[in-house]
Amino acid sequence: MTWDAAATAPVERIARVLAGHELSRNGEGDIKSAAAAVDVSWPDYTDAALAILKTMREPSGRMLAVGDAAIWDRMIAAAIEDETISER
């Protein structure tokens, strides 16, 4: 299976990173090539991923200096809404 991050919801992308970090030898795990294991286990990390995304609602001072807070807020809210209304 080929995974396209650009076509993947932010919560799934974060969950995949969390799963990969836990499972892969490049993170805290012991699997040399963890892609298949991540494909299977990432849904177990969606609650943590959603919590992380919710912490991103407030931009930092540096982020505010280079971007529009209202746009950031709408983008994060949309990502959270996508996850909370999608069916699993």
QUIFEN-V208534 format. One record per residue. RES is the residue in three letters. SS is DSSP state (H for helix, E for strand, - for the rest). Layout:
# QUIFEN-V208534
res:RES ss:SS
res:RES ss:SS
This chain:
# QUIFEN-V208534
res:MET ss:-
res:THR ss:-
res:TRP ss:-
res:ASP ss:-
res:ALA ss:H
res:ALA ss:H
res:ALA ss:H
res:THR ss:-
res:ALA ss:-
res:PRO ss:H
res:VAL ss:H
res:GLU ss:H
res:ARG ss:H
res:ILE ss:H
res:ALA ss:H
res:ARG ss:H
res:VAL ss:H
res:LEU ss:H
res:ALA ss:H
res:GLY ss:H
res:HIS ss:H
res:GLU ss:H
res:LEU ss:H
res:SER ss:E
res:ARG ss:-
res:ASN ss:-
res:GLY ss:-
res:GLU ss:-
res:GLY ss:-
res:ASP ss:-
res:ILE ss:E
res:LYS ss:-
res:SER ss:-
res:ALA ss:-
res:ALA ss:H
res:ALA ss:H
res:ALA ss:H
res:VAL ss:H
res:ASP ss:H
res:VAL ss:H
res:SER ss:H
res:TRP ss:H
res:PRO ss:H
res:ASP ss:H
res:TYR ss:H
res:THR ss:H
res:ASP ss:H
res:ALA ss:H
res:ALA ss:H
res:LEU ss:H
res:ALA ss:H
res:ILE ss:H
res:LEU ss:H
res:LYS ss:H
res:THR ss:H
res:MET ss:-
res:ARG ss:-
res:GLU ss:-
res:PRO ss:-
res:SER ss:-
res:GLY ss:H
res:ARG ss:H
res:MET ss:H
res:LEU ss:H
res:ALA ss:H
res:VAL ss:H
res:GLY ss:-
res:ASP ss:-
res:ALA ss:H
res:ALA ss:H
res:ILE ss:H
res:TRP ss:H
res:ASP ss:H
res:ARG ss:H
res:MET ss:H
res:ILE ss:H
res:ALA ss:H
res:ALA ss:H
res:ALA ss:H
res:ILE ss:H
res:GLU ss:H
res:ASP ss:H
res:GLU ss:H
res:THR ss:H
res:ILE ss:H
res:SER ss:-
res:GLU ss:-
res:ARG ss:-
